[in-house]
C-alpha cells in the first residue's frame, strides 16, 4: 500500500465497491492500491480515488445544504480524446454528454455509481 500523502485524493461514494474497482481499472488505467469489502482505493499517476461503499465510514451522509450532485468530478487528460472515446464506446460504455468546450475538448462519463469523470483534451498542443 502506498503512502497517502504521495497523491491527491478524491472520495467517491459507490453502491458496489467491486463494480467500481472493475470500472476504474478496466477502462481508465487505474491500479488497485488497497481493497476491502467496504472500501477500495485506486491510483493513476498522482491521483488516488477513494471508493467508499455503503458500509464504509466514508459513506456517511453529506449535509443536504452542501450536496451539489454533478458539480464535482475527476478530470483525466488524454492526448487523443477521439481515440479514447472510441476505445470506451467499443467496451460498451456510454457518455453523459457530447464532446464540447472552447478551451479544450471534454466529455463526461459516469462510473457505475453515477460519479462523473471528465475526459479532457487540451486545445493547446505541444
N, C-alpha and C positions, 0 to 999 in steps of 0.2 A: 504494500500500500504506500502511496506517495504522500509526502508531507503536504497538508492542505494549503500552506502559505506559498507554495510554488505556483498556484493557479488563481485565476479569478473564478469565483464560484457563483452559480445561479441555481436556485432551488425551484424545481417544478414539482407540483403535486400531480400524481398519476394514480389511476384506478388499478392498474396492473403493472407491478414492477417488472416482471419478466417481459411483458409485451413492450414496455418502454425500452428496456435494455436491448432487446432484439432490434427494435426500430433504429435506435441511435447507432448501434454497432454495425448492423447490416447495411443501412442506407446512407449514413452520414460520416462514416470513418472514425467514430469514437471507439475507444477501448475501455473495457471494464477495469476500474481501479479497485472497487470493493463491492461485494453483493451479499445481501442477506434477504430473508423473505420479505421484510417490510421496507427495505431501503437498498438503493444501489447508487454508486456514483460512477460516471463515465467521463473520460477525458479525451480531448482533442486539442493538441498544441497546448496553449496556456489556459484553456477553458475547461472547467470542471462543472458538470451538470449533476446536481444532486436530485435523484429521482425518489421522492418520498411517497410511499404507498399509504393507504388509509390507516394502517396500524402504526405508522411511524410517528415519532414525536414531532417531526417537522410538518406534519399534516394538520396541525391544529388550525382551527378556523381563523381567517383574517377578518378583522372587524369590518362590518359592512360599509362603513364610511371610507375605508381605504381600498376596497375592492374596485378594480378597474379592468374587467375582463377584456383581453385582447390588446391592452395598452403596452404590455411588456412582451418581449420576445428576444431570443438569442439571435445573433447576427453572424452568419457564416459567409466568408468571402470566397469567391471562385473566380478563376481566370476566364473560364468559358461557361457562362451561365446556360447557354442553349444546350451544350453537351450534357451538363448536369441535369437539366430539366428532362431531357430525353432519356438519360440513364434511369432517373427516378420514375418517370412515366412507364418505362419498359418493365420496371419492377412492380408495377401495379399501383403506384401511389398517385394521388390526385392533389391538386393545389387549391388553395382557398382564394387566390387572386390571379389575375393575368399579370404578365410582365409589365412593369411600369417604372417610371422615375426619371426626372430630368438630370439629376446629379450622378446617375449611375442607373443600372437596371436591377430591379428586385422583384421577387415573387415570394409569396407566403405559402408555407407547408405547415401542416399540423401533425403533431405526434399522436399516438393512439388515444391519449387523454384529452386532446384538443389544445395543448400548448403550442404556441406559434414559434416557427423557425423562419427567419428571413434569409433567403439565399440571395446574395448580392454580387454584382459585378460592377466594378468602378468604371466611370466614364473616362477616367484618367488612365491611359495605358502607358506602361513604362517604355 
